[in-house]
Amino acid sequence: MLDYTTSDHPDHALLLKAEKAIHELALKINKTKEGKQEEDLQETLKKLELMLITDVRAIHGGSMESNVLPKPKLEACNTKGCQDH
């Protein structure tokens, strides 16, 4: 609509404000969505670590001593890089 509304039209300023508000809302939605994806990734990594530990314990008769295998070290990666967990 803004492309078809001349700058001297009474609604032009309101359309600019609306465009800015919609853009800011879209940015907030994207940021929230990225945060949720990172939380989901963290939860999946925790589940995988538990499954791996359970499988290793089953293979080694229920023990997981330090001389058998070290505890897995997971990295959580996102758009900002990776962190050890």
C-alpha positions as CSV (number, residue, x, y, z in Angstrom):
1,M,0.0,0.0,0.0
2,L,2.8,2.3,0.8
3,D,4.2,2.0,-2.7
4,Y,0.9,3.3,-4.1
5,T,0.3,6.1,-1.5
6,T,1.9,9.4,-2.3
7,S,3.9,11.1,0.3
8,D,1.3,14.0,0.5
9,H,-1.6,11.6,1.2
10,P,-3.0,11.9,4.7
11,D,-2.5,8.2,5.4
12,H,1.2,8.1,4.3
13,A,2.6,8.8,7.7
14,L,0.4,6.2,9.3
15,L,1.4,3.7,6.7
16,L,5.0,4.3,7.5
17,K,4.4,3.8,11.2
18,A,2.4,0.6,10.5
19,E,5.2,-0.7,8.2
20,K,7.8,-0.1,11.0
21,A,5.6,-1.7,13.7
22,I,5.1,-4.8,11.5
23,H,8.8,-5.1,10.8
24,E,9.7,-4.8,14.5
25,L,7.0,-7.5,15.3
26,A,8.5,-9.8,12.7
27,L,12.0,-9.4,14.2
28,K,10.6,-10.2,17.6
29,I,8.8,-13.3,16.3
30,N,12.0,-14.5,14.6
31,K,14.1,-13.9,17.7
32,T,11.6,-15.9,19.8
33,K,11.5,-18.7,17.2
34,E,15.3,-18.9,17.2
35,G,15.3,-19.1,21.1
36,K,12.8,-21.9,21.0
37,Q,14.9,-23.8,18.4
38,E,18.0,-23.5,20.6
39,E,16.0,-24.8,23.7
40,D,14.8,-27.7,21.6
41,L,18.3,-28.4,20.5
42,Q,19.5,-28.4,24.1
43,E,16.8,-30.8,25.1
44,T,17.6,-33.2,22.2
45,L,21.3,-33.1,23.1
46,K,20.4,-34.0,26.8
47,K,18.3,-36.9,25.6
48,L,21.0,-38.2,23.3
49,E,23.6,-38.0,26.0
50,L,21.3,-40.0,28.4
51,M,20.7,-42.6,25.7
52,L,24.4,-42.9,25.0
53,I,25.3,-43.3,28.7
54,T,22.5,-45.9,29.1
55,D,23.7,-47.9,26.2
56,V,27.4,-47.8,27.3
57,R,26.3,-48.9,30.8
58,A,24.3,-51.8,29.3
59,I,27.3,-52.9,27.2
60,H,29.7,-52.8,30.2
61,G,27.5,-54.5,32.7
62,G,25.9,-51.5,34.3
63,S,29.2,-49.7,35.2
64,M,30.6,-46.7,33.6
65,E,33.9,-46.2,35.4
66,S,36.3,-43.5,34.2
67,N,38.7,-46.2,32.8
68,V,35.9,-47.5,30.5
69,L,34.8,-44.3,28.7
70,P,35.0,-40.7,29.7
71,K,31.7,-38.9,30.1
72,P,30.7,-37.5,26.8
73,K,31.4,-33.8,26.3
74,L,28.7,-32.1,24.2
75,E,28.8,-28.8,22.4
76,A,25.8,-26.7,22.0
77,C,26.0,-24.7,18.8
78,N,23.8,-21.8,17.7
79,T,24.0,-18.8,15.5
80,K,26.4,-17.2,18.1
81,G,28.9,-20.2,18.1
82,C,29.5,-23.3,20.2
83,Q,29.7,-23.7,24.0
84,D,30.9,-26.8,25.9
85,H,28.3,-28.4,28.2
